[in-house]
Amino acid sequence: MKTFLIPVDFSDVSYTAAQYAVDMAAHLHAHMLIFYHSYAHRPTDGFETDHGYESSTLRHLEKMAAKLHMPAALSSEQVIFVADDKPVKTGVETIVSQYGVSMIVMGIAGMSDIENTLIGRNTMAVAASGVAPLLIVPRNHTFKPIRRVVYATDLKEVEYITPAASIIRLAGQLEAETHIVHVDPATQGQTPEKLLGKQEVLKMLEPLRPIFDVSEHKDEADGIFDYVKKHQIDLILMASRNYSFFQRLFHSSVSKKLLNIADVPVVLLKNKP
């Protein structure tokens, strides 16, 4: 994880996410931090030029960074500030391409935040884009060394969906114990297709020696959350399936509910190319 991108809107939620990103970047010995703000929604009063907005926004970004606790491992030369008038999703995609971003870090407050606030809508737009791994930080969450991660899977199309390289790289860098959880109250993962999916995902993640478990909880989000609590998980990993994944989960209640109840960060990883 060499380059972290931190889109912010100067809200308390984005401050929390920014501090988490800074601490995680230092923990992983990242080379670069990029603070980004889009002023696409600036007031149309006509009294300030685009150049004026850019300069003003860059000053605000610098002030924000100055309020954060910067670990000694990070120097000022490693911090970049970017501001533009592009929609957040477009701006993020441009920066990811230009700088080779390893991880995007954004904040979210909960279910109502997803639909009713700008930072929530922007976070979901970036999630749908899937241009780079997206770390979603819950409100008021602070970074601590990550000892255990869990990859949540539905065991469908495992060979084509599982972002094995990303999971192995991230869990390896974090030196974290890796768990795999499948929520299945109906068959407990015992159908031929799911047994095959289990074998495939365990083989793909074999370097991590993962622990596999099935939750029989009736609700998928609650099943993942209960597993997280029971096993003291510090980070939830999920595979992005581009728009089909976005439709199935983020336009339904499952991931919205998960993000609303989970008090640990969630990483959406790009699915296998």
KOLGUVEX-306620 format. One record per atom (N, C-alpha, C, O, CB): y, z, x. Coordinates in steps of 0.05 Angstrom, whole numbers, plus 32768, in hexadecimal, padded with zeros to 4 digits. Last residue first. Glycine has a CB too. Example, Ala and Ser with C-alpha at 12.3 -4.5 7.8 and 13.67 -1.06 7.14 Angstrom:
2
7FD3808E8101/7FEB808F8111/8001809D8102/801780A1810C/7FF48072811A/7F8E809C8108/7FA6809C80F6/7FBE809C8108/7FBE80A9811D/7FA780B580E2/
This chain:
273
7F407F0F7F43/7F497EF37F41/7F327EE17F38/7F367EC97F35/7F557EE97F5C/7F387F4A7F1C/7F2D7F397F32/7F367F1C7F2E/7F347F117F18/7F0F7F3A7F33/7F767F637F01/7F597F5E7F01/7F517F4B7F16/7F627F3D7F22/7F517F547EE5/7FA37F927F1C/7F9E7F767F16/7F807F717F16/7F727F7A7F28/7FAC7F627F2A/7FA67FD37EFF/7FA07FC17F16/7F9B7FA57F0C/7F8F7FA17EF7/7F887FCC7F25/7FCE80057EEC/7FC37FEC7EE2/7FBF7FD97EF9/7FD37FD17F06/7FD57FE07ECB/7FC780497EF1/7FCC80317F00/7FBE801A7EF2/7FA6801B7EEE/7FC280347F1E/7FE780837ED8/7FD4806D7ED2/7FDB80557EE3/7FF3804E7EE4/7FD380667EB4/7FEE80CA7EE6/7FF680AE7EE7/7FDF809A7EE1/7FC880A17EE5/800280A87F02/7FE180FC7EB5/7FDD80F27ED0/7FE580D57ECF/7FE480C87EBA/7FBF80F67ED9/7FE2810D7E82/7FF781187E93/7FF181127EB0/7FFA81207EC2/7FF981367E8F/7FD980E77E47/7FD280EC7E63/7FE880F87E73/7FFF80EE7E71/7FC880D27E70/7FEF80DB7E16/7FE380F57E1A/7FDC80FC7E37/7FDA81137E3E/7FCA80F77E0A/800780A97E1A/801680BF7E0D/800A80DA7E13/801880EE7E15/801580BA7DEF/7FE280897E32/7FFB808E7E41/800B80A57E34/801A80B37E42/800C80757E42/7FBD808A7E08/7FB680947E22/7FCF809B7E32/7FD180B17E3E/7FA580807E31/7FD980707DDF/7FD1808C7DDC/7FCB80997DF7/7FD380B07DFC/7FB9808F7DC9/7FDE803E7DF6/7FF6804D7DEE/7FF0806B7DEC/7FFF807C7DF5/800180427DD4/7FA880317DFB/7FB880387E13/7FD280457E0D/7FDC80567E1D/7FBD801F7E23/7F9B80317DC1/7F8C803E7DD6/7F9D80457DEE/7F9F805D7DF4/7F75802B7DDE/7FB480177D97/7FBB80337D9B/7FAF803E7DB4/7FB780547DBD/7FB380437D83/7FCA7FD67DAD/7FBA7FE77D9C/7FC280047DA2/7FD580087DB1/7F9B7FE37D9F/7FE57FBD7DD3/7FEE7FB77DB8/7FDD7FC67DA4/7FE27FC47D8C/7FED7F997DB3/7FC97FCD7E00/7FE47FD77DFD/7FF07FD07DE2/80047FDD7DD9/7FF57FCB7E12/7F937FB77DF6/7F987FD37DFA/7FB57FDB7DF4/7FB97FEE7DE4/7F927FD97E17/7F957F817DE6/7F807F927DDC/7F867FB07DDF/7F807FC07DCE/7F667F8C7DEB/7FC37F6B7E00/7FC07F6B7DE3/7FAC7F807DD9/7FB27F8F7DC6/7FB77F4F7DD9/7FB57F747E36/7FCE7F807E2B/7FCC7F817E0C/7FD37F957E00/7FE67F6F7E33/7F887F547E3A/7F867F717E3E/7F9E7F7F7E31/7F9B7F937E23/7F847F787E5C/7FA17F237E31/7F8B7F2C7E20/7F877F4A7E22/7F837F577E0E/7F717F1D7E26/7FC67F1E7E5B/7FD07F237E40/7FBA7F2C7E2D/7FBF7F3B7E1B/7FDC7F0A7E35/7FA47F417E90/7FBA7F307E88/7FC07F347E6A/7FBE7F4A7E60/7FB37F127E8E/7F857F6E7E95/7F787F547E8D/7F8D7F407E84/7F877F307E72/7F637F597E77/7F827FA17EC5/7F937F907EB4/7F847F767EAE/7F787F6A7EC0/7FAF7F8A7EC1/7F5B7FDB7EC6/7F5E7FBE7ECE/7F707FB07EBA/7F6E7FB47EA2/7F437FB07ECF/7F70801C7EDB/7F67800A7EC6/7F6C7FED7ED0/7F7E7FE87EDF/7F75800F7EAB/7F6B805E7EF2/7F6C80427EF9/7F6280317EE2/7F4D80387ED6/7F5D803C7F13/7F8D809B7EF6/7F7D808A7EE5/7F81806D7EED/7F9880647EEF/7F83808E7EC7/7F8D80D47F1F/7F9880B97F1B/7F8480A97F0B/7F6C80A87F11/7F9E80AB7F36/7F7581057F22/7F9281047F29/7F9E80E87F23/7FB780E67F22/7F96810A7F46/7F48812D7EFD/7F4F81127F08/7F6D81117F0C/7F7D811B7EFC/7F4680FC7EF5/7F2681587EEE/7F3E815C7EFE/7F4681427F0D/7F4B81427F25/7F3A81737F12/7EFD81527ECB/7EF7814D7EE7/7F10814F7EF9/7F0E81477F11/7EEA81327EEA/7F14815E7E99/7EFB816B7EA1/7EF781697EBF/7EED817C7ECC/7EE4815F7E92/7F41813B7E97/7F4481587E97/7F2C81667EA3/7F2E81787EB3/7F4B81627E7B/7F2781087E97/7F3B810F7EAB/7F3F812D7EAE/7F4081387EC4/7F5681027EA4/7F08810D7E69/7EFB810A7E83/7F0E81127E99/7F0781207EAC/7EF180ED7E87/7F31810E7E43/7F1F81257E46/7F1181257E60/7F0D81397E6D/7F0A81267E2F/7F4680DA7E4A/7F5780F27E50/7F45810B7E54/7F4A811A7E66/7F6B80F67E39/7F1B80BA7E3A/7F2580B87E55/7F3580D17E5D/7F3180DC7E72/7F37809F7E59/7F1880CB7E04/7F0180CD7E16/7F0980CD7E33/7F0080DC7E44/7EED80B77E10/7F4A80BE7DF0/7F4380DA7DF2/7F2B80DE7E04/7F2A80F27E13/7F3D80E67DD6/7F4480867DF2/7F5980937E02/7F5380B17E05/7F5680BB7E1B/7F7480907DF4/7F18807E7DCF/7F1780757DEB/7F2B80847DFC/7F25808D7E12/7F1C80577DEC/7EF780AC7DA5/7F11809E7DAB/7F1280977DC9/7F0E80A97DDA/7F2980B07DA2/7EC780C67DA6/7ECB80B27D92/7EE480A17D98/7EE5808A7D8F/7ECD80BE7D77/7EA480D27DE4/7EBB80D87DD2/7EC080C17DBF/7EBD80A97DC7/7ED480DE7DE2/7E7E80CE7E0A/7E7680C87DEE/7E8C80CE7DDA/7E8780D07DC2/7E5D80D87DE7/7E8580B27E49/7E9080C47E35/7E8880BB7E1A/7E8A80A47E13/7EAF80C67E38/7E5F80AC7E83/7E6480A17E68/7E6F80B77E56/7E6380CC7E55/7E4B80947E5B/7E6980A17EC9/7E6480B27EB2/7E6B80A47E98/7E7C80917E98/7E7480CD7EB4/7E5F809D7F0F/7E60808F7EF5/7E5A80A37EDF/7E4780B37EE1/7E4D80777EF5/7E8080A17F4B/7E7180B17F37/7E7580A47F1C/7E8C80A17F13/7E7B80CF7F37/7E7C80747F84/7E88807F7F6C/7E75808F7F5A/7E5C808C7F5B/7E9480697F5B/7E8080647FBC/7E6B80767FB1/7E7580837F98/7E76809C7F97/7E63808B7FC7/7EA1803E7FD0/7EAD80577FC8/7E99806C7FBF/7EA080837FBB/7EC180527FB2/7E8080117FD9/7E8C801E7FF0/7E99803A7FE9/7E9C804A7FFB/7EA1800C7FFC/7E7380017FA2/7E6080107FB2/7E6D801E7FCB/7E6580347FD1/7E4A7FFE7FBB/7E8B7FE47F7B/7E9B7FFA7F86/7E8A800C7F99/7E9180237F9E/7EA6800B7F70/7E657FBF7F6D/7E7F7FB57F77/7E8E7FCB7F85/7E9D7FC67F98/7E8F7FAA7F60/7E3C7FE17F5B/7E377FD17F73/7E527FC77F7F/7E557FC87F97/7E267FB87F6C/7E537FF67F2D/7E4B80087F43/7E477FF97F5D/7E4D80037F72/7E3280177F3B/7E597FC77F0F/7E717FD57F18/7E6B7FE97F2E/7E7B7FED7F41/7E7E7FE47F00/7E237FB97F07/7E357FA77F15/7E4D7FB67F20/7E557FB27F37/7E3E7F907F03/7E0D7FE47EEB/7E027FDC7F05/7E167FCC7F15/7E197FCF7F2D/7DE77FCD7F01/7E2E7FE07EBC/7E2E7FF87ECD/7E247FF27EE9/7E307FFA7EFD/7E1E800F7EC1/7E1D7FAF7EA8/7E397FB27EB1/7E3C7FCB7EC3/7E4B7FCA7ED6/7E4B7FB57E99/7DE97FBC7E9B/7DEE7FA87EAF/7E0A7FAA7EBA/7E0F7FA87ED2/7DE97F8B7EA4/7DF47FE07E72/7DE57FE97E89/7DE97FD67EA1/7DEB7FDE7EB8/7DC77FEC7E82/7E0E7FBD7E4F/7E1D7FD27E5C/7E0E7FDE7E74/7E1B7FE67E87/7E247FE87E48/7DE47F9B7E3F/7DFC7F907E4B/7E0C7FA67E5A/7E167FA07E70/7E0E7F847E35/7DBE7FBF7E29/7DB87FAF7E41/7DD17FA47E4F/7DD27FA47E68/7DA67F987E3A/7DDD7FFF7E19/7DD57FE37E11/7DCF7FD47E2B/7DD97FDB7E40/7DEB7FD57E01/7DF080317E26/7DD4802C7E2A/7DCB80107E21/7DB3800A7E21/7DC480407E1C/7E21804B7E1E/7E1E80387E35/7E01802F7E3A/7DFB80277E50/7E2980457E4D/7E1D80677DEF/7E1D80767E08/7E1880647E20/7E0D806D7E34/7E08808C7E06/7E25804D7DBF/7E0C80477DCE/7E0980577DE8/7DF580557DF6/7E09802A7DD4/7E5380667DA8/7E3F80597D98/7E2480577DA7/7E0F805E7D9C/7E48803D7D90/7E7980797DCB/7E6C808C7DB9/7E5480807DAB/7E42808F7DA2/7E8080977DA5/7E8E806D7E06/7E7C805F7DF4/7E6D80727DE2/7E57807B7DE9/7E68804D7E04/7EB480647E3E/7EB480727E24/7EA480627E10/7EAB804B7E0A/7ED180777E1A/7EA7806C7E81/7EA580597E6B/7EA380697E51/7E91807B7E4F/7E8C80467E6E/7EC280777EC1/7EBC80817EA7/7EBB806B7E92/7ECC80597E93/7ED080977E9E/7EB980867F04/7EB980707EF1/7EB2807C7ED6/7E9D808A7ED4/7EA680597EF9/7EDB80A37F3C/7ECB80A67F24/7ECD808C7F14/7EE2807E7F15/7ED380BF7F13/7EE280B27F80/7EE5809E7F6B/7ED180A37F54/7EB980A57F59/7EE280827F76/7F0C80DA7FA8/7EF180D87F9B/7EF580C67F83/7F0780C97F73/7EE680F47F93/7F3A80BC7FD6/7F3480C97FBD/7F1780C57FB4/7F0B80B07FB8/7F4780C07FA7/7F5B80A87FFE/7F4480B98005/7F3B80C97FED/7F3680E17FEF/7F4B80CB801D/7F8180847FF4/7F87809F7FEA/7F7180B37FF3/7F7580CB7FF0/7F88809E7FCB/7F6880588009/7F8180618016/7F87807E800D/7F92808D801D/7F98804E800F/7F3D80547FE4/7F3880598000/7F518063800F/7F4F8076801F/7F2F803F800D/7F5780497FB5/7F4880627FB7/7F4280697FD4/7F4280807FDC/7F2D80607FA7/7F6D80177FC4/7F7E802D7FBC/7F6F80487FBF/7F7A805A7FCA/7F8780297F9F/7F3F7FF77FD3/7F567FFA7FE5/7F6680137FDE/7F6D80237FEF/7F687FE27FE4/7F1E7FFB7FA5/7F1480047FBF/7F2B80097FD3/7F2B801D7FE1/7F017FEF7FCB/7F417FE37F80/7F377FFF7F7C/7F2E800A7F96/7F3580217F9D/7F2080007F67/7F477FB07F95/7F5E7FC17F92/7F567FDE7F8F/7F637FF07F9A/7F6F7FB87F79/7F127F9D7F94/7F207F9E7FAD/7F387FB17FAC/7F3D7FC17FBE/7F2A7F827FB6/7F077F9F7F5B/7EF87FAF7F6F/7F077FB27F89/7F097FC97F93/7EDD7FA37F74/7F1A7F997F24/7F2A7F957F3C/7F1F7FA57F53/7F2C7FB77F5E/7F487F9C7F37/7EEF7F7B7EF6/7EF37F937F07/7F037F8C7F20/7EFA7F7B7F30/7ED87F9E7F0F/7EE77F497EDD/7EFE7F597ED6/7F047F6F7EEB/7F1B7F747EF2/7EFB7F667EBB/7EB87F307EE9/7ED07F207EEA/7EEA7F317EE7/7F007F287EEE/7ECF7F0B7ED4/7E907F567EE6/7E917F467EFE/7EAC7F377F00/7EB67F337F16/7E7B7F317EFD/7E987F6B7EB2/7E9D7F7B7EC9/7EA17F6A7EE2/7EB37F6F7EF2/7E867F8F7ECE/7E997F5F7E7B/7EA17F4B7E8F/7EA87F587EAA/7EBB7F517EB7/7EB97F3A7E85/7E9F7FA37E6A/7E9D7F877E61/7EA77F757E77/7EBC7F7A7E83/7EAE7F837E47/7EA57FD97E72/7E8D7FCC7E7C/7E897FB07E71/7E727FA67E6F/7E757FDD7E74/7ED57FF07E6B/7EC67FEC7E53/7EAB7FDE7E59/7E9C7FD87E46/7ED67FDB7E3F/7EEC80247E98/7EE280097E93/7ED380087E78/7EC6801B7E70/7ECF80007EAA/7F1680477EC3/7F0C80457EA7/7F0480287EA1/7F1480167EA5/7F22804F7E93/7F0F80697EFD/7F12804E7EF3/7F06804D7ED7/7EEE80517ED4/7F0580397F06/7F3080A17F17/7F1C80977F04/7F23807B7EFC/7F3A80757EF5/7F1980AA7EEC/7F3780C97F52/7F4080B37F41/7F2980AB7F2E/7F1280AF7F35/7F4A809A7F51/7F4981037F75/7F3580F57F64/7F4380E07F53/7F5880E57F47/7F26810A7F53/7F7481117F95/7F5981177F9F/7F4481087F8F/7F2F81017F9A/7F5481357F9C/7FB281057FAA/7F9F80FC7F96/7F8380FF7FA1/7F7B80F17FB4/7FA580DF7F8E/7FE681347FB4/7FD181247FC0/7FBB811E7FAB/7FB281307F9D/7FC581337FD8/8018812B7F81/8008813D7F91/7FF1812C7F9D/7FEB81177F92/7FFC81557F80/8056811F7F62/804081167F73/8032812D7F81/803F81407F8A/804A81027F87/806481327F1E/806A81327F3B/8052812B7F4B/803B812F7F42/8075814E7F44/807D81207EDF/806681237EF0/806E81217F0E/807E810F7F15/8051810D7EEA/80A381187EB7/80A281327EC4/808A81367ED7/8083814D7EDE/80A281487EB0/807E80E67E95/809680F67E97/809181117EA5/807C811E7EA0/80A280FB7E7B/804E80C17EBD/805780CF7EA5/807080DF7EAA/807780E57EC1/804180E27E9C/805180817EDB/8053809E7EE0/805D80AC7EC6/807180A57EBB/806780A47EF7/8029804C7EEB/803A80577ED5/803980757ED7/802480827ED5/802F804E7EB9/8025801A7F18/802080377F15/803480427F00/804C80407F04/802380457F30/80097FDC7F1C/801E7FEB7F0F/801680087F0C/8003800E7EFE/80277FDE7EF4/7FFB7FA77F48/7FF37FC17F3D/800B7FD17F33/801F7FD37F41/7FE37FD17F52/801C7F6B7F32/80147F7D7F47/800A7F977F3A/80117F9C7F23/802C7F837F5B/80227F4D7F04/80267F407F1E/801E7F517F36/801A7F467F4C/80437F387F20/801C7F587ECD/80057F5B7EDE/80097F4E7EFA/7FF57F467F06/7FEE7F4F7ED2/80397F547E9C/803C7F407EB1/80247F407EC4/80197F2B7ECB/80567F437EC0/802F7F827E80/80247F697E76/80257F537E8A/80147F427E8A/80347F617E5D/804C7FA67EA0/802F7FA97E9D/80227F907E94/800D7F887E9D/80287FC17E8A/807F7F947E96/80757F917EB1/80567F947EB1/80487F867EBF/80817FA67EC4/80827FA47E61/80867F887E68/807A7F827E83/806D7F6E7E88/80A37F807E67/807D7FDB7E64/80687FCC7E57/806A7FAE7E5D/80557FA07E5F/80697FD07E39/80AD7FE77E7E/80937FEE7E8B/807D7FDE7E7F/806C7FD47E8D/808E800C7E88/80D27FD67E57/80D17FC87E71/80B67FCE7E80/80AB7FBC7E8C/80E87FD17E83/80C87FFA7E2F/80C37FDE7E2A/80C17FCF7E44/80B17FBC7E47/80DA7FD27E19/80D7802A7E4A/80BC80267E3F/80B680097E3B/80A080007E42/80B980367E25/810C80217E56/80FA80257E6C/80DD80217E63/80CC80167E71/80FD80417E79/8121801E7E21/812280077E33/810E800A7E4A/81007FF67E51/813E80037E3E/80F980387DEB/810D803A7E01/810B80237E13/80F680157E15/810980557E10/80D280307DC5/80ED80377DBC/8101803A7DD2/8119803E7DCC/80EC804F7DAC/809E80287DD7/80A980157DC3/80C780197DBF/80D580067DB7/809B80187DA9/8093804F7DFD/808A80347E01/809A80207DF0/80A2800B7DF9/806C80327DFB/80A5807F7DE8/80B480737DFE/80AD80567E02/80BE80457E09/80B080827E18/807D808E7DC6/809680857DBA/80A880777DCF/80B780657DC8/80A5809D7DAF/8055809B7DED/805180857DDA/806C807B7DCE/807080637DCD/803F808E7DC3/807980AB7E2A/806480AE7E16/806380977E03/807080837E07/806780C97E07/809980A07E56/809980BB7E4A/808280BF7E37/807980D67E35/80B380BF7E3C/809280817E95/808F807F7E79/808D809C7E6D/808280AD7E7A/8076806E7E71/80A5805B7ED1/80A180737EC1/809D806D7EA3/80A480587E9A/80B880867EC4/808680367F06/809980397EF0/809280527EE0/807C805C7EE2/809A80207EDE/807A80127F40/8079802D7F34/808E80307F1F/80A6802C7F25/807C80437F4A/804F7FE37F5C/80677FE77F4C/806480037F40/804F800A7F36/806B7FD17F36/80367FD37F9C/80347FE47F85/804F7FE67F77/80647FEA7F84/802A80007F8C/803F7FAB7FC1/80247FB67FBF/80207FC67FA5/800B7FC57F99/801D7FC87FD7/80647F6F7FC5/80627F8A7FBB/80457F937FB7/80357F847FAC/80727F8D7FA1/807C7F447FE3/805F7F4A7FE4/805A7F677FDC/804D7F767FEB/80557F468000/80B07F347FDD/80AB7F4A7FF0/808D7F517FF2/80867F628002/80BA7F627FE8/80B07F097FB8/80C07F087FD0/80B87F1C7FE5/80B77F167FFD/80DD7F0D7FC9/808E7F197F8E/80897F017F9D/80977F007FB8/808C7EF87FCC/80917EE87F8D/80A87F477F7D/808C7F497F85/80857F317F97/80787F337FAB/80797F4A7F6D/80DA7F327F6D/80D87F447F84/80BC7F467F8F/80B87F477FA7/80E37F607F7C/80CA7F127F41/80D87F067F58/80D57F177F71/80CF7F0D7F86/80F57F017F51/80B57F397F1E/80A47F237F28/80B07F167F41/80A17F0F7F53/809F7F0F7F12/80E37F577F14/80CC7F637F22/80BA7F4E7F2E/80B27F507F45/80BC7F757F0F/81027F327EF8/810B7F3D7F11/80F57F497F22/80F47F457F3A/81207F527F0C/80E27F2A7ECB/80E77F147EDD/80F07F1E7EF8/80E87F147F0D/80FD7F017ED1/80E37F5F7EB5/80CA7F527EBB/80CE7F3B7ECF/80BF7F397EE2/80BD7F477EA1/811B7F677EAD/810C7F777EBF/80F27F697EC8/80EB7F697EDF/81067F927EB3/81447F2C7EAE/81347F3F7E9F/81227F4E7EB3/81197F427EC7/81237F307E89/81797F2C7EE1/81617F217ED5/81537F357EC2/81577F4D7EC6/814D7F187EEB/81A47F3C7EFD/81A87F3A7EE0/818F7F2D7ED3/81917F247EBC/81C17F2B7ED9/81967F6D7F31/819C7F527F27/819E7F537F09/819A7F687EFC/81867F3E7F30/818D7F917F6E/81977F917F53/819C7F747F4B/81A67F647F5B/81B17FA27F50/816B7FB97F9D/816E7F9F7F92/81787FA17F75/816F7FB27F66/81537F8F7F92/81657FDA7FDB/81707FDB7FC0/81757FBF7FB6/81817FAE7FC4/818B7FEC7FBF/81347FF78005/81447FE07FFE/814D7FE37FE1/813E7FEE7FD0/81347FC58001/8120801E803C/8128801E801F/813B8006801A/814E80028029/813680398018/811780258071/8100801C8060/810780198043/80F680118033/80E9802F8064/8143803B8087/813E801E808D/81278013807C/81247FFB807A/8138801B80AA/813F8070807C/81518060806B/814D8042806F/81528032805E/816E80688071/80F980838080/81148080808B/8125806F8079/811A80608068/8113807480A8/80C780B18070/80D580998068/80F180998073/810080AC8070/80D680978049/80B680E28081/80A780CB808B/80B480B18083/80AD809C808E/808B80CC807F/80D381088068/80DC81018083/80CD80E8808D/80D780DA809F/80D681198095/80DF80F58023/80CE81018038/80D780F78054/80E180E18056/80B180FB8034/811580FF7FFC/810980EB800D/80F980F98023/810481068034/811E80D88019/812281107FBD/8119811D7FD6/810A81087FE6/80F480FF7FDE/810781367FD0/815B80EF7FA0/813F80F37FA3/813981027FBD/814881007FD0/812F80D97FA2/819080E37FA5/818980FB7F96/816B81027F97/816381187F91/819180F87F78/819080B37FBF/819B80CA7FCD/819480E47FBF/819280F97FCC/81B980C77FD0/817F80917F97/816E80967FAD/817680AF7FBD/816680BE7FC7/816C807E7FC0/81AF80917F78/8195809B7F6D/818280A37F84/817680B87F83/818980867F5B/81D380797F9B/81D780957F92/81BE80A17F87/81B880B97F8C/81EE80967F7D/81BC80467F9D/81BE80567FB6/81C280747FAF/81B780857FBC/81D5804C7FC7/81C280377F68/81A780397F74/81A7804A7F8D/8195805A7F91/819C801D7F7A/81F980357F65/81EA80487F54/81CE804C7F5F/81C480627F5F/81E9803E7F37/8203800A7F87/820E80257F8E/81FF803B7F7E/81F980507F89/822C80277F88/81EB7FE27F6B/81E07FE97F85/81EA80047F8E/81DB80147F9A/81E87FD47F9A/820D7FE07F3F/81F27FE87F3B/81E57FF07F56/81D780047F57/81E17FD17F2F/823D7FCD7F56/823C7FE77F49/82207FF17F46/821B80097F4B/824A7FE57F2E/822B7F9A7F67/82357FAE7F7B/82347FCA7F6F/822C7FDD7F7D/82527FA77F83/821E7F837F36/820A7F867F4B/82127F9B7F5F/82027FAC7F67/82067F6B7F59/824E7F847F1B/82387F937F10/82237F987F26/82177FAD7F28/822B7F857EF8/826B7F617F3B/82747F7C7F38/825E7F8E7F2E/825B7FA47F37/828B7F7D7F25/824F7F327F34/82507F3D7F4F/82597F5A7F4E/824F7F6B7F5D/82647F2D7F61/82597F287EFF/823D7F2E7F07/823D7F3B7F23/822E7F4E7F28/822D7F147F08/82967F4C7EEE/82877F357EF5/826A7F3D7EFD/82647F547F01/82947F267F0D/82B17F6D7EB7/82A67F707ED1/82947F587ED7/82847F507EC5/82967F8A7ED5/82C27F657E84/82D67F717E97/82CB7F737EB3/82DA7F7A7EC6/82DE7F8B7E8D/82A17F547E5C/82B07F407E6B/82C37F4A7E7F/82D27F3B7E8B/82BF7F2F7E58/827F7F717E3E/829C7F757E39/82AD7F627E49/82C57F5F7E43/82A37F927E40/82477F777E33/82547F5D7E35/82717F607E2F/827C7F537E1C/82477F497E21/82227FA77E59/82357FA17E43/82427F867E48/82497F7F7E5E/824A7FB87E41/81E17F937E72/81FC7F9E7E76/820D7F977E5E/82097F837E50/82087F937E90/81AC7F857E75/81B67F8F7E5C/81D17F9C7E5E/81D97FAE7E4F/81A27FA47E51/81A37F767EA9/81A37F617E95/81AE7F6A7E7A/81B87F5A7E6B/81867F567E91/81A17F927ED8/81B87F977EC6/81BA7F817EB1/81D07F797EA9/81D27F9A7ED6/81697FB07EF4/81737F987EE6/818B7FA07ED4/81887FB37EC4/815D7F8B7ED6/815B7FCE7F32/81667FD17F17/81707FB67F0D/817E7FA77F1B/817D7FE67F17/812F7FE97F62/81397FD27F54/81447FD97F39/81387FE97F2A/81237FBD7F51/811E7FFB7FA3/812980057F8A/81367FED7F7C/81477FE07F87/813D801D7F8F/80E87FF77FCC/80FD7FE67FC0/81057FF27FA5/80F57FF47F92/80F37FC97FBC/80D1800C800A/80D680147FEE/80ED80037FE3/810280007FF0/80DE80337FEC/80A07FFF803C/80B97FF8802E/80B980038012/80A580038004/80BC7FDA802E/807180128052/808580078064/80A080038057/80B580038064/807C7FED8070/804C804F8046/80578035803D/806D802C8051/807A803D805E/806280368021/8029807B804B/8035806F8063/803F8052805C/803B8040806C/8022806E807A/801780978020/8007807F8028/80138070803F/8009805A8046/8004806D8010/803F80BD801C/802380C6801F/801280AF802A/7FFF80B48039/801880D18005/806B809D8011/806A80AC802A/804E80B48030/804580B38047/807D80C58029/805C808B7FDE/806080787FF4/805F8086800F/8053807B8022/807C806A7FF1/805C80BB7FC2/804380AD7FC6/804580997FDD/803380967FED/803A809E7FAC/809380C77FC3/807F80DA7FCF/806580CC7FD4/805880D17FE9/807B80F27FBC/80A8809A7FA8/80B180A17FC4/809C80B37FD1/809580AE7FE8/80CC80B07FC3/808F809E7F76/808B80877F87/8092808D7FA5/808380857FB7/809B806F7F7D/80A480CE7F63/808780CC7F67/808180B57F7A/807180B77F8C/807980C77F4C/80DA80BF7F60/80D280D57F72/80B480D47F78/80AC80D87F8E/80DA80F07F67/80D580977F38/80E080907F53/80D880A67F67/80D0809F7F7E/80FE808D7F52/80C480B37F0C/80B2809F7F17/80BB80987F34/80AA80947F45/80B380857F06/80F180D37F03/80D780E07F09/80C480CC7F16/80B780D27F2A/80CA80E97EEE/811780AC7EF9/811B80BD7F10/810080CA7F18/80F980CC7F2F/813080D37F0A/810380967ECA/810280867EE1/810780967EFB/80FD808F7F10/8115806E7EDF/810E80C27EA8/80F280B87EAB/80F080A87EC5/80DD80AB7ED3/80EA80A87E93/814480C77EA8/813580DC7EB4/811880D37EBA/810C80DB7ECE/813480F57EA2/815F80857EBA/8158809A7EA7/814880B07EB6/814080AC7ECD/8147808E7E90/8169805A7EDA/817980727EDF/817480887ECA/8183809B7EC9/8196806B7EDF/814480337ED8/815A80307EC6/816D80487EC6/817E804B7EB5/8150802B7EA9/811E80117F0C/812980297EFF/813F80227EEC/814B800C7EEE/8135803D7F15/80E57FFE7F30/80FA7FF67F1D/8104800F7F0E/80F4801F7F05/80EE7FE17F09/80CF7FFF7F6D/80D580147F5A/80EC800A7F47/8103800E7F4E/80DE802E7F68/809B7FEA7F96/80B17FE17F86/80B67FF67F70/80A37FFD7F61/80AD7FC57F7A/80827FF37FD7/80847FFE7FBC/809D7FF47FAF/80B37FF47FBA/8084801D7FBD/80567FDA8006/80717FD67FFA/80707FE07FDD/80607FD77FCD/807A7FB97FFB/80237FE88018/80397FE6802B/80547FE6801E/80687FF0802A/80357FCD803B/7FE880008011/800080008000/801980008012/80238015801A/800080187FED/
